[in-house]
């Protein structure tokens, strides 16, 4: 499991995850993922396009990440999940906690200009 990130001029940090978010993969990226999200400017997109397997432990990490970002008054979105990963997220009803989008650009646009609450 790998975790890299890229910062954009619009203030969004996109974190790319690659590999299997099973117990072993999750142990590798949980801390780097949290550090990358917390050291951004508050708008974070996690790109799951490179994730080919997502176990419940990985879903737990994403939920914890969302809670951490929210505590800092930031915004988090997920994008790029393949069919299997998307289904796992949908079974856990993650979209009620973390907005999900198909593409990075769609997630970036939504997170920079969030809807009025």
C-alpha positions as CSV (number, residue, x, y, z in Angstrom):
1,X,0.0,0.0,0.0
2,X,1.3,3.4,-0.9
3,X,0.2,6.9,0.0
4,X,1.2,10.0,-2.0
5,X,-0.2,13.5,-2.3
6,X,-0.3,16.5,-4.5
7,X,-1.3,20.1,-3.5
8,X,-3.2,22.3,-6.0
9,X,-3.5,26.0,-6.2
10,X,-7.2,25.9,-5.3
11,X,-6.1,24.7,-1.8
12,X,-7.1,21.1,-2.3
13,X,-4.7,18.3,-1.3
14,X,-5.3,15.1,-3.3
15,X,-4.1,12.0,-1.6
16,X,-3.6,9.0,-3.9
17,X,-3.8,5.6,-2.4
18,X,-2.5,2.5,-4.2
19,X,-2.7,-1.1,-3.3
20,X,-4.8,-3.2,-0.9
21,X,-6.4,-1.7,2.1
22,X,-6.4,-4.9,4.0
23,X,-4.9,-5.3,7.5
24,X,-1.3,-5.2,6.3
25,X,-1.8,-2.4,3.8
26,X,-3.8,-0.3,6.2
27,X,-1.0,-0.6,8.8
28,X,1.4,0.9,6.2
29,X,-0.7,3.9,5.3
30,X,-2.9,4.8,8.3
31,X,-0.3,7.2,9.8
32,X,1.0,8.7,6.5
33,X,-2.6,9.2,5.4
34,X,-3.6,11.0,8.6
35,X,-0.4,13.1,8.5
36,X,-1.0,14.0,4.8
37,X,-4.6,15.0,5.5
38,X,-3.9,17.0,8.6
39,X,-1.0,18.9,7.1
40,X,-3.1,20.1,4.1
41,X,-5.1,23.3,4.0
42,X,-8.4,21.7,5.1
43,X,-9.7,20.5,1.8
44,X,-8.8,16.9,1.1
45,X,-9.7,14.5,-1.6
46,X,-8.7,10.8,-1.2
47,X,-8.3,9.2,-4.6
48,X,-9.1,5.5,-4.4
49,X,-8.5,4.8,-8.1
50,X,-5.4,2.7,-7.2
51,X,-7.0,0.7,-4.4
52,X,-7.9,-2.7,-5.7
53,X,-9.2,-4.1,-2.4
54,X,-10.9,-2.4,0.6
55,X,-11.4,-4.3,3.9
56,X,-13.4,-3.1,6.8
57,X,-10.2,-2.0,8.6
58,X,-9.6,0.3,5.6
59,X,-13.1,1.7,5.8
60,X,-12.6,2.4,9.5
61,X,-9.4,4.3,8.6
62,X,-11.3,6.5,6.1
63,X,-14.1,7.2,8.7
64,X,-11.5,8.1,11.3
65,X,-9.8,10.3,8.8
66,X,-13.1,12.1,8.0
67,X,-13.7,12.7,11.7
68,X,-10.2,14.1,12.1
69,X,-10.6,16.4,9.2
70,X,-14.0,17.6,10.4
71,X,-12.6,18.4,13.9
72,X,-10.2,20.7,12.2
73,X,-13.1,22.4,10.3
74,X,-11.9,20.8,7.0
75,X,-13.6,19.0,4.2
76,X,-12.9,15.5,2.9
77,X,-14.2,13.7,-0.2
78,X,-13.5,10.3,-1.8
79,X,-13.2,9.7,-5.5
80,X,-12.2,7.2,-8.1
81,X,-13.3,4.0,-6.4
82,X,-13.5,1.0,-8.7
83,X,-16.7,-1.1,-8.7
84,X,-15.6,-3.5,-5.9
85,X,-14.4,-0.7,-3.6
86,X,-17.4,1.5,-4.3
87,X,-19.7,-1.4,-3.4
88,X,-17.9,-2.0,-0.1
89,X,-18.3,1.7,0.7
90,X,-21.9,1.7,-0.3
91,X,-22.6,-1.4,1.9
92,X,-21.3,0.6,4.9
93,X,-23.3,3.7,3.8
94,X,-20.1,5.8,3.8
95,X,-21.6,8.4,1.5
96,X,-23.6,9.7,4.4
97,X,-20.4,10.6,6.2
98,X,-18.0,11.3,3.3
99,X,-19.1,12.6,-0.1
100,X,-18.1,10.3,-3.0
101,X,-17.3,11.3,-6.6
102,X,-16.2,9.5,-9.8
103,X,-13.3,11.7,-10.7
104,X,-10.7,13.8,-8.9
105,X,-11.7,17.0,-10.7
106,X,-15.4,16.5,-9.7
107,X,-14.4,16.0,-6.1
108,X,-12.0,19.0,-6.1
109,X,-14.7,21.2,-7.6
110,X,-17.3,20.1,-5.0
111,X,-14.9,20.5,-2.0
112,X,-13.7,24.0,-3.0
113,X,-17.3,25.2,-3.4
114,X,-19.3,23.1,-0.9
115,X,-23.1,23.4,-1.1
116,X,-24.8,25.8,1.4
117,X,-26.0,24.0,4.5
